[in-house]
Structure formats: structure tokens, C-alpha cells
Amino acid sequence: MTSVEQLKPMLAAVRGKQQKRPPIWIMRQAGRYLPEYRIIRLKAKGFLDLCYNPDLATEVTLQPLKRFNLDAAILFSDILVIPDALGQQVRFEEGIGPVLNPISQDDIEKLDVDRVLGHLSCVLETVGRVREALDDTKTLIGFCGSPWTVATYMIGGRGSPDQAVTRLFALQFPDVFDRLIDKLVEASICYLVAQLHAGADVVQLFESWALNLDEDMFAKVVVEPNKRIVAGVRAQISDAAIIGFPRGAGGLLSGYLKETKVNALGLDYALPIDFANKLFPSDIPVQGNLDPLRLVIGGDQMIARAEKIIEGFSNRPHIFNLGHGIVPQTPVAHVEQLIRYVKG
């Protein structure tokens, strides 16, 4: 290991070095469950305004580390800054979430990859500011949404339980859909490389809607684009540390791991521990996978499940996390209880 990795247990774990105890961070750790976040949120006109304001986004990114003894900070941003940067209108509506004007076949050709880094320069400034503010032992995580997941919002216009609109589009207009994926792959590579140059230690690919796909579609719209992103990033930064998180992929995870060559795999909370251990070689780092609702209830049941996860993955490099993002109604005291337990 390099001296940097020795200082940063989270980064070392991603690179395959088992730690004395699992490093811990929490997906969506900077967000609505924190009262200090809600105060900052009132200062911004809208959610994207918050993401694009380096002063506020830096403060929000650092809030969880000021309150908790976590091992990593994750950039406060959103997976939909990419379509926004490409030229598709994105807005966030209270009580609804992200809303986009569904993209047409003609619109896809108008998406401009060349404007992405300029549009997102404010986000990259946030990465640099956070890096400067972080303790040397803390890992900084950058991220982007993976192409399939981002495409489901671009085509469907909003989140969907089954992504049917986008699945139909991909089947009916495969050449047009491939063109959209190509643009998202190119934009993602540029964005992730820029985050790593700006100070991120690790980047994570969020494939939040990897479920609801048969194995052929999964190979085409999930595995291949993520494989191209990993290869594209490493063509410019050969040792780039990358976590893949294809939520809901289940038994298709082994193929994803083999083909994409990510350093570590994020596991959703529905993936059984024993199944994961049989599916992946013991030198593969895994991240996860507590059910976020166990954190809402807290107490003995949460600690018992955390103990089972830690013991279950004690034979390999393991980063403790939730199996999906923390929910807004989570009591701060329960987060404190979990972190104290994991850190021993």
C-alpha cells in the first residue's frame, strides 16, 4: 500500500486490504435527516442550486463528518447533474423529486458532451474545497449515476418502480437508445476523471435501477456501459479506485464484477450474506448492506443485524454501509449508536 492508503482505511479497503474493523460511511449521509442540513437547504432556491453552490455544497458534504466519526465523505450532489449538464432540463419538485422533460429521439442528438465539464465546474470546485478541509485519514468519494439509471430518468421523465417506459424505448428504438448511452458513457468518464483530479480518492457508480432487467438486457445496458466507463477512467488514471453499486442485480452481480473490473462491489440490503460470499472471491471488497429501515428503528435489532453483517464479511475486505440511502425520518441518535458499534 502507498502511504496515502495506509492513512485512509476506507481507501485501503476499496483497494483490497482488509482492515482491523470495517471502515464506515453511509449512503446519503449528507441530507434531510440532519437538522443542520435542513437549515442550509433553506438558503438555496432549489435543490440543484444547492448542488451548484460550492460554499453550501462543501458545508453540507462536511456536516456528517463534523457530527459523526465516519471514515469517508461523499460529495453532496446528484446523479442527475449529468443530464442537466448535457442540456436536458432538470428540476426537483417538493414531495415529488426529480422531474425532467422526457427526451425525444431528436433531442438525443442535441445533447452536448462538450459542455459537461464547464457546466459542472462548480461541483468540481466543491470537490477541491472538501479535499482541503478533510482530515488526512478521511477518504473523499466522488460519484456519478450509471448510464442506464440516468437514462431511465431522461426518457421516463421521473423515477419509476419498473422503468417500463425506458425498457420499451430501448427495445423499440435500440439504435437511438445506444446513441444516448454512448453520450452518457462519454460524459461520465469526463466527469469522474475530473472529480479524481480535483481530489476524490474513490468514485462510485450508482446503478440504482439495475433490477427489473433480464440477463440479456442487463448485459447490454448495465454491464457494457459500466465496463466502458471503468476502462475509460483508467485509460487516464490507471489506478483509479472505483466502487460499483448495481442495486437489485442479485445473481447477475458476478458477471458485472468480472466484466467491469470495479475494485469493490456495493451490496443492496436484499442480497444474502452467504450468497455474496459464495458468489465473490474472498479478496473482493464488498460494501454494505444494512437495511436503512433498521436504522430508523434502531436498538437491539439494528445492532444484531450489524453484528451479523460484520461477522459474515469478516473473511474479506469490507466497508460497512447501508444497502441503500439513509431515509429522512432516521433519528440522529440511531446513526450515532450504529457508528459507535461498528467502530467498536
TAVEN-V620092 format. One record per run of one state. SS is the DSSP state (~ for helix, > for strand, _ for the rest). FROM is the first residue (numbers start at 1). LEN is the number of residues. If there is no record, write none. Layout:
# TAVEN-V620092
[[SS;FROM;LEN] [SS;FROM;LEN]]
This chain:
# TAVEN-V620092
[[_;1;2] [~;3;5] [_;8;1] [~;9;6] [_;15;8] [>;23;2] [_;25;10] [~;35;7] [_;42;5] [~;47;5] [_;52;2] [~;54;14] [_;68;4] [>;72;3] [_;75;6] [~;81;6] [_;87;3] [>;90;4] [_;94;3] [>;97;4] [_;101;4] [~;105;6] [_;111;2] [~;113;7] [_;120;1] [~;121;13] [_;134;5] [>;139;7] [_;146;1] [~;147;10] [_;157;7] [~;164;9] [_;173;1] [~;174;25] [_;199;3] [>;202;6] [_;208;7] [~;215;22] [_;237;4] [>;241;6] [_;247;3] [~;250;11] [_;261;3] [>;264;3] [_;267;6] [~;273;7] [_;280;5] [>;285;6] [_;291;1] [~;292;6] [_;298;1] [~;299;14] [_;313;5] [>;318;5] [_;323;9] [~;332;11] [_;343;2]]
